[in-house]
């Protein structure tokens, strides 16, 4: 038997399509986001979900409540699952950050795992609080299915770390669409197998195509 974690990103918000740093912002789902999550709730309604854990921010709590309802569960908030904080960049567009904090931004672009803007968090800091939560969930719900609702950066960092990927590339190498589903199976708290990644087939026929993701890696043209 294995412990199965359903890792879910919250649904879309009014800021989802904006090129802004808003990890710590406490915002609600948009109508589109609620619809995305409802589709996922219907998809998982017949699965034997034993517990639901969530980041305490409004958008994740709202997502978790919708997903937990078919199973008669009450989501359990865990501060360790909240999104990465960008400190004094919060609310600013990438262009504004590049203009106001050019040296900071270059350092963060080159290594977002170990570097953090002033008053913000590095990827290391996020994993230091999020990984113990995942471990405790796996230990406490052996051989059960558990749903975990979190955020784009936090989920990418967790998946990278749990699978042994180079975490420094989490922003450019992995995506997490709104209301996406990831599934990881655990034989023990330290070893995980990825069974499903960034799946949005409950509301979209095809995966999202990369657009601006607050990174120059996708934005700079590679055409000759």
C-alpha positions as CSV (number, residue, x, y, z in Angstrom):
1,X,0.0,0.0,0.0
2,X,1.0,3.6,-0.5
3,X,0.0,7.0,0.8
4,X,-1.3,9.1,-2.1
5,X,-1.2,12.9,-2.0
6,X,-3.3,14.9,-4.4
7,X,-1.4,18.2,-4.7
8,X,-3.7,21.0,-6.0
9,X,-3.0,24.6,-6.9
10,X,-5.8,27.0,-6.1
11,X,-8.1,28.2,-8.9
12,X,-7.7,31.3,-10.9
13,X,-7.9,34.7,-9.2
14,X,-8.3,38.2,-10.7
15,X,-4.5,38.5,-10.5
16,X,-3.7,35.2,-12.2
17,X,-3.2,36.7,-15.7
18,X,-1.2,39.8,-14.5
19,X,2.6,39.9,-14.5
20,X,2.8,40.8,-10.9
21,X,4.4,39.5,-7.7
22,X,1.5,38.7,-5.5
23,X,2.5,35.6,-3.5
24,X,1.6,37.0,-0.1
25,X,-1.5,38.8,-1.3
26,X,-4.7,37.6,0.3
27,X,-7.2,37.5,-2.6
28,X,-10.3,35.5,-3.5
29,X,-10.9,33.2,-6.4
30,X,-12.5,34.7,-9.6
31,X,-15.7,33.3,-11.0
32,X,-13.5,31.4,-13.5
33,X,-11.4,30.0,-10.7
34,X,-14.4,28.8,-8.8
35,X,-15.7,27.0,-11.9
36,X,-12.3,25.4,-12.4
37,X,-12.3,24.1,-8.9
38,X,-15.8,22.9,-9.1
39,X,-14.9,20.8,-12.1
40,X,-12.0,19.3,-10.1
41,X,-14.4,18.6,-7.2
42,X,-16.7,16.6,-9.5
43,X,-13.7,14.7,-10.9
44,X,-12.5,13.7,-7.4
45,X,-16.0,13.2,-5.9
46,X,-15.8,9.4,-6.0
47,X,-12.2,9.1,-4.8
48,X,-11.7,8.1,-1.1
49,X,-10.2,11.3,0.3
50,X,-9.3,10.9,3.9
51,X,-8.3,14.5,4.8
52,X,-7.8,17.9,3.2
53,X,-5.0,20.3,4.2
54,X,-4.6,23.8,2.8
55,X,-2.6,27.0,2.9
56,X,-4.5,29.5,5.1
57,X,-4.8,32.2,2.4
58,X,-8.2,33.0,1.1
59,X,-7.8,31.6,-2.4
60,X,-6.5,28.3,-1.1
61,X,-9.1,28.0,1.7
62,X,-11.9,28.7,-0.8
63,X,-10.5,26.1,-3.1
64,X,-10.2,23.5,-0.3
65,X,-13.7,24.1,0.9
66,X,-15.1,23.3,-2.6
67,X,-13.0,20.2,-3.0
68,X,-13.7,18.9,0.6
69,X,-17.5,19.3,0.4
70,X,-18.3,16.1,-1.6
71,X,-16.3,14.1,1.0
72,X,-17.9,15.7,4.1
73,X,-14.5,17.0,5.3
74,X,-13.3,20.3,6.8
75,X,-10.1,21.6,5.4
76,X,-7.2,21.9,7.9
77,X,-5.2,25.1,7.5
78,X,-1.4,24.8,7.6
79,X,0.8,27.9,7.6
80,X,3.7,26.0,6.1
81,X,1.7,25.5,2.8
82,X,1.3,29.3,2.1
83,X,2.8,30.9,-0.9
84,X,6.3,32.3,-1.2
85,X,6.5,36.0,-0.1
86,X,8.2,38.4,-2.4
87,X,8.7,41.0,0.3
88,X,8.8,44.6,-0.9
89,X,8.1,43.4,-4.4
90,X,4.6,42.4,-3.6
91,X,2.0,44.0,-5.9
92,X,4.6,45.3,-8.3
93,X,4.9,44.2,-12.0
94,X,8.1,42.7,-13.2
95,X,9.0,45.8,-15.1
96,X,8.5,47.9,-12.0
97,X,10.8,45.6,-10.0
98,X,13.5,45.7,-12.7
99,X,13.4,49.5,-12.7
100,X,13.3,50.0,-9.0
101,X,15.5,47.1,-7.7
102,X,17.7,46.1,-10.7
103,X,20.5,44.4,-8.8
104,X,18.1,42.5,-6.5
105,X,16.1,41.3,-9.5
106,X,19.2,40.1,-11.4
107,X,20.3,38.1,-8.3
108,X,16.8,36.6,-7.9
109,X,16.6,35.7,-11.6
110,X,19.9,33.8,-11.5
111,X,19.1,31.9,-8.3
112,X,15.6,32.2,-6.8
113,X,16.3,29.2,-4.6
114,X,18.9,30.8,-2.3
115,X,18.3,34.5,-2.9
116,X,15.3,36.5,-1.7
117,X,14.3,40.2,-2.1
118,X,14.3,42.3,1.0
119,X,11.6,41.2,3.5
120,X,10.8,38.2,1.3
121,X,11.5,34.5,1.2
122,X,13.9,32.3,-0.7
123,X,13.0,28.9,-2.1
124,X,15.0,27.4,0.7
125,X,12.9,29.2,3.3
126,X,9.7,27.9,1.7
127,X,10.9,24.3,1.7
128,X,12.0,24.6,5.3
129,X,8.4,25.2,6.4
130,X,6.5,23.2,3.7
131,X,8.5,19.9,3.6
132,X,7.9,19.1,7.3
133,X,4.1,19.6,6.7
134,X,4.2,17.1,3.9
135,X,6.2,14.6,5.9
136,X,3.7,14.9,8.8
137,X,0.8,14.4,6.5
138,X,2.3,11.2,5.0
139,X,3.2,9.9,8.5
140,X,-0.2,10.7,9.9
141,X,-2.3,9.2,7.0
142,X,-0.4,6.0,6.1
143,X,-2.0,4.2,3.2
144,X,-4.6,6.9,2.7
145,X,-5.5,9.4,0.1
146,X,-5.0,13.0,1.2
147,X,-5.7,16.3,-0.7
148,X,-3.3,19.2,-0.2
149,X,-4.1,22.7,-1.6
150,X,-1.3,25.1,-2.0
151,X,0.3,27.6,-4.5
152,X,2.3,27.7,-7.7
153,X,5.8,28.4,-6.3
154,X,5.3,26.3,-3.2
155,X,4.1,23.3,-5.2
156,X,6.9,23.5,-7.7
157,X,9.4,23.7,-5.0
158,X,7.9,20.7,-3.1
159,X,7.7,18.6,-6.3
160,X,11.3,19.4,-7.3
161,X,12.6,18.6,-3.8
162,X,10.6,15.4,-3.3
163,X,11.6,14.0,-6.7
164,X,15.3,15.0,-6.4
165,X,15.3,17.6,-9.2
166,X,17.6,20.7,-9.3
167,X,15.4,23.0,-7.3
168,X,17.2,26.1,-8.7
169,X,15.3,25.7,-11.9
170,X,11.8,25.3,-10.4
171,X,10.5,28.5,-11.9
172,X,11.6,27.8,-15.5
173,X,11.3,24.1,-15.7
174,X,7.9,23.4,-14.0
175,X,4.5,24.9,-14.4
176,X,1.4,24.8,-12.3
177,X,-1.8,25.9,-13.9
178,X,-4.8,27.2,-11.8
179,X,-6.7,24.3,-10.2
180,X,-4.2,21.8,-11.6
181,X,-3.9,18.3,-10.1
182,X,-0.7,16.5,-9.2
183,X,-0.5,13.1,-7.7
184,X,2.4,11.7,-5.7
185,X,2.6,8.2,-4.2
186,X,4.7,7.7,-1.1
187,X,6.1,4.3,0.1
188,X,7.6,6.2,3.0
189,X,7.9,9.9,4.0
190,X,11.2,10.3,2.1
191,X,10.5,8.6,-1.2
192,X,7.8,9.7,-3.7
193,X,6.8,8.7,-7.2
194,X,5.1,11.2,-9.5
195,X,1.9,9.7,-10.9
196,X,0.3,12.8,-12.4
197,X,1.6,16.4,-13.1
198,X,-0.1,19.7,-13.8
199,X,-3.3,18.1,-15.1
200,X,-6.2,20.3,-16.0
201,X,-8.2,17.9,-18.1
202,X,-11.2,18.5,-15.9
203,X,-11.6,22.0,-17.4
204,X,-9.3,22.2,-20.5
205,X,-8.8,20.0,-23.5
206,X,-5.1,20.9,-23.9
207,X,-2.3,22.0,-21.5
208,X,-1.7,25.8,-21.2
209,X,1.0,27.2,-23.6
210,X,3.8,29.1,-21.9
211,X,3.4,32.8,-21.7
212,X,5.0,35.4,-19.4
213,X,5.8,33.7,-16.1
214,X,7.8,36.4,-14.4
215,X,10.9,35.0,-16.0
216,X,13.1,36.2,-18.9
217,X,13.7,32.6,-19.9
218,X,10.3,32.4,-21.7
219,X,10.1,36.1,-22.7
220,X,13.4,36.6,-24.5
221,X,13.1,35.6,-28.2
222,X,15.4,32.7,-29.4
223,X,14.8,33.4,-33.0
224,X,17.9,34.2,-35.1
